[in-house]
Amino acid sequence: MAVPRTDHESPIRGASNARGRLRSLRNSLVPAALSGLLLCGCSSLSGIGSPFARSDSAPRHPIDVSRIPDAVPRVEERSKYGNPPYYTVNSRRYKVLDDHRGYVERGIASWYGTKFHGRRTSSGEPYNMYAMTAAHRSLPLPTYAEVTNLENGRSVTVKINDRGPFRENRILDLSYAAAYRLGITETGTGLVEIRAIDPTPPAHQTASTPDSRPVAGNPQIYLQLGAFSERDNAERLLTRLRGITPTQIHVDPIHASGSTLYRVRLGPLAGVDEADRLSKRLLDLGIDPPRVVIN
């Protein structure tokens, strides 16, 4: 079993003192202060219910996760923790969405396992790598969502109860069980589509119609560097990028609401590794972080 990429990074350092900090937190912090620490995902606090692990991995003795049922969407109150209007991790500010309804997103998903098993998540629940859960940066906690692997067509329903991943080019951290069911534990990452589920009666509806569901195929990865109302601005950025990378660069116009936007994109790329490599190179050159687009 391949070791997953460590995408569920902790914004709090000094792991060797984690247990001491936890004791102090339990004894002295009021719930409001504790909630601020919980924003950063289950990696913010260590050792709750499991020994501290230095690196993440799949379980040493995996169980048959095919028998683990999907999460069952239900109406729940928002968690006391993890739902401020805004929060900051690693000097970057994130906005928590007001509503999950209608939310659809495509991107790169990663997963997390033994290192965080038993630790407190941003919602206050302990992380269980054998439950069908996930971490997301901006959806309200909890949110139920259907996640589909765009490469093999497999789908699972998860409960989003944590914050993360805080690495560029990732949109979702899946539990080990969910990632295994989707077929991405070996590779560490996968190209997915997330569709939020409205759990209110009469039926659980995802943010889609039946004929718009994704199907397995050969999804292509692009990096989008910007979107401009003026084509000249897009062409200037394209010219600058041509001197940086030999990867195919193009201006992609899109027409919506009576206007046109000109998107500058790199790709299609060979895979996640190339997307990560190019993103880092662009950041090192002072270019704003690109957005991963999957078609």
C-alpha positions in Angstrom: 0.0 0.0 0.0 1.5 3.3 -1.0 1.9 6.0 1.6 -0.4 8.9 0.9 0.9 12.4 0.2 0.9 14.5 3.3 -1.6 17.0 2.1 -3.5 17.4 5.4 -0.8 19.6 6.8 -0.9 21.0 10.3 -0.6 24.8 10.7 0.6 24.3 14.3 4.2 23.3 14.7 6.1 21.7 17.6 4.7 18.3 17.6 6.9 17.1 20.4 5.0 19.4 22.8 1.6 18.5 21.5 0.5 16.4 24.4 1.5 19.1 26.9 -0.4 21.7 24.9 -3.4 19.5 24.8 -3.4 19.1 28.6 -3.2 22.9 29.0 -6.0 23.5 26.5 -8.3 21.1 28.3 -7.7 22.8 31.6 -7.6 26.5 30.7 -9.2 27.3 27.4 -12.9 28.3 27.1 -14.9 26.8 24.2 -14.6 30.0 22.1 -10.8 29.9 22.3 -10.7 26.2 21.6 -12.8 26.7 18.5 -10.1 28.8 17.0 -7.6 26.0 17.2 -10.0 23.5 15.8 -10.4 25.5 12.5 -7.2 24.0 11.1 -8.3 20.4 10.9 -7.7 17.3 12.8 -4.0 17.8 12.6 -4.2 20.8 14.9 -4.5 18.7 18.0 -2.7 15.5 18.6 -3.1 12.2 20.4 -6.8 12.2 21.1 -7.7 8.5 21.2 -4.5 7.2 19.4 -0.8 7.3 19.8 1.0 10.2 18.1 2.3 9.1 14.7 5.1 10.9 12.9 4.0 10.1 9.4 0.7 9.3 7.7 0.0 6.0 6.1 -2.7 3.4 5.4 -3.5 1.1 8.3 -1.0 -1.8 8.9 -3.8 -4.3 8.9 -6.5 -3.0 6.6 -10.1 -4.1 7.0 -12.6 -4.8 4.3 -13.8 -1.2 3.6 -16.2 -2.5 0.9 -18.5 -3.3 3.8 -18.5 0.2 5.2 -21.7 2.0 4.2 -21.8 5.5 2.7 -22.6 8.3 5.0 -26.3 8.9 5.3 -27.3 12.5 4.7 -29.5 14.0 7.4 -30.4 17.4 8.6 -28.0 18.6 11.3 -27.3 21.8 13.0 -24.0 23.5 12.1 -21.1 22.5 14.3 -20.2 24.9 17.1 -16.6 24.7 15.9 -15.1 25.2 12.5 -17.7 27.6 11.0 -16.5 31.2 11.5 -17.1 33.6 8.6 -13.3 33.6 7.9 -10.2 31.8 9.2 -6.5 31.9 8.5 -4.0 29.1 8.0 -0.4 29.5 7.0 -1.0 33.3 6.4 -3.8 32.5 3.9 -7.4 33.6 4.6 -10.3 31.3 3.8 -14.0 32.1 3.7 -16.6 29.6 5.0 -19.5 29.4 2.6 -22.9 30.5 3.9 -24.7 27.7 2.2 -23.8 24.3 0.6 -26.8 24.0 -1.7 -25.9 24.0 -5.4 -22.2 23.5 -4.7 -20.3 21.6 -7.4 -16.5 21.5 -7.7 -13.9 19.5 -9.6 -10.2 19.1 -8.6 -7.6 17.0 -7.0 -8.4 15.0 -3.9 -5.9 13.5 -1.4 -6.5 11.4 1.7 -5.4 11.0 5.3 -5.1 8.0 7.5 -3.3 6.6 10.6 -1.5 9.8 11.6 -4.8 11.6 12.4 -6.9 8.6 13.4 -8.7 9.4 16.7 -7.8 13.1 16.7 -10.3 15.9 17.0 -11.6 17.3 13.7 -12.5 20.9 13.1 -16.1 20.1 13.9 -15.2 18.5 17.2 -15.8 15.0 16.2 -12.9 12.5 16.4 -11.4 11.6 13.0 -12.2 7.9 12.1 -10.2 6.8 9.0 -12.8 3.9 8.6 -15.8 6.3 8.4 -17.0 7.9 5.2 -15.8 11.4 5.9 -13.8 14.2 4.3 -12.2 17.6 4.9 -12.9 20.7 2.9 -11.7 24.3 3.3 -14.9 26.2 2.7 -18.1 24.1 2.9 -20.1 24.5 6.1 -19.5 21.8 8.7 -21.2 19.4 8.4 -22.0 19.1 4.7 -22.9 15.8 3.0 -21.6 15.4 -0.5 -21.3 12.9 -3.3 -17.7 12.4 -4.5 -17.0 10.8 -7.8 -13.6 9.6 -9.2 -13.6 11.0 -12.7 -11.2 8.4 -13.9 -13.1 5.3 -13.0 -16.7 6.5 -12.3 -16.8 5.3 -8.7 -18.9 7.4 -6.3 -19.2 7.6 -2.5 -21.3 9.7 -0.1 -19.3 11.4 2.6 -19.9 13.7 5.6 -17.6 16.7 5.5 -16.7 17.3 9.1 -13.1 18.7 8.9 -11.0 21.5 7.5 -8.3 20.9 4.9 -6.3 20.2 2.9 -4.1 23.2 3.2 -1.8 22.4 0.2 -2.1 24.1 -3.1 -3.9 22.2 -5.9 -6.0 20.1 -3.5 -9.7 20.6 -2.9 -10.6 17.6 -0.6 -9.0 15.3 1.9 -10.8 12.0 2.0 -10.8 9.5 4.9 -8.9 6.3 4.2 -12.1 4.3 3.7 -13.6 6.8 1.2 -10.3 7.1 -0.7 -10.1 3.3 -0.9 -13.6 2.9 -2.2 -12.8 5.5 -4.9 -9.6 3.7 -5.8 -7.1 6.5 -5.0 -5.2 5.1 -2.0 -2.4 3.6 -4.1 -1.7 6.8 -6.1 -2.2 9.2 -3.2 -4.4 11.5 -5.2 -7.3 11.4 -7.6 -9.3 13.6 -9.9 -12.8 14.0 -8.4 -16.0 15.9 -8.6 -17.8 17.0 -5.4 -21.5 17.6 -5.4 -23.1 18.8 -2.2 -26.3 17.0 -1.1 -29.4 18.8 0.3 -30.6 16.4 3.0 -34.0 18.0 3.5 -37.1 16.0 2.6 -38.7 14.7 0.4 -35.5 13.2 -1.0 -31.8 13.7 -0.8 -30.8 15.7 -3.9 -27.3 16.3 -5.1 -26.5 19.6 -6.8 -27.2 18.2 -10.3 -29.7 16.6 -12.5 -29.4 12.9 -13.4 -28.2 13.5 -16.9 -25.4 15.8 -15.7 -23.7 13.2 -13.5 -20.0 12.7 -14.3 -19.0 9.5 -16.2 -15.7 7.7 -16.1 -13.4 8.8 -18.9 -10.1 10.5 -19.5 -10.3 13.8 -17.6 -7.7 16.4 -18.5 -5.9 18.7 -16.1 -5.2 22.4 -16.8 -3.8 25.2 -14.7 -5.7 28.5 -15.1 -3.5 31.5 -14.5 -6.2 34.2 -14.9 -9.4 35.3 -16.5 -9.7 38.7 -18.1 -12.5 40.8 -19.6 -10.0 42.3 -22.0 -8.3 39.9 -24.5 -5.2 42.1 -24.6 -4.5 41.5 -20.9 -4.9 37.8 -21.5 -2.5 37.9 -24.4 0.1 39.8 -22.3 0.1 37.1 -19.7 0.3 34.4 -22.3 3.4 36.1 -23.8 5.0 36.3 -20.4 4.3 32.6 -19.7 5.8 31.5 -23.0 9.2 32.5 -21.8 8.8 30.4 -18.6 7.5 27.0 -19.7 7.3 24.9 -22.9 3.9 23.6 -21.8 1.1 24.4 -24.2 -0.5 27.8 -23.3 -3.6 29.2 -24.7 -6.3 31.8 -24.3 -9.7 30.2 -23.8 -12.7 32.5 -24.3 -16.0 31.8 -22.4 -19.3 33.5 -23.0 -21.7 33.9 -20.1 -24.4 36.4 -19.1 -23.9 38.5 -22.2 -20.1 39.0 -21.7 -16.9 37.3 -22.6 -14.0 36.3 -20.3 -10.6 35.3 -21.7 -9.0 32.6 -19.6 -5.3 31.8 -19.8 -4.5 28.1 -19.3 -1.6 25.7 -19.3 -2.3 22.2 -20.5 -3.6 19.6 -20.9 -1.0 18.3 -18.4 0.3 14.7 -18.0 -1.0 14.4 -14.4 -1.0 15.6 -10.8 2.8 15.5 -10.5 3.2 17.9 -13.5 0.5 20.2 -12.2 2.3 20.4 -8.8 5.7 20.9 -10.4 4.4 23.7 -12.7 2.5 25.4 -9.9 5.6 25.5 -7.7 7.7 26.9 -10.5 5.2 29.7 -11.2 4.9 30.5 -7.5 8.7 30.7 -7.2 8.6 33.2 -10.1 6.2 35.4 -8.3 3.1 34.4 -10.3 -0.2 34.1 -8.4 -1.1 30.5 -7.6 -2.9 28.9 -10.5 -6.3 27.2 -10.3 -6.6 23.6 -11.2 -9.3 23.0 -13.8 -10.4 19.5 -14.8 -12.4 19.0 -18.1 
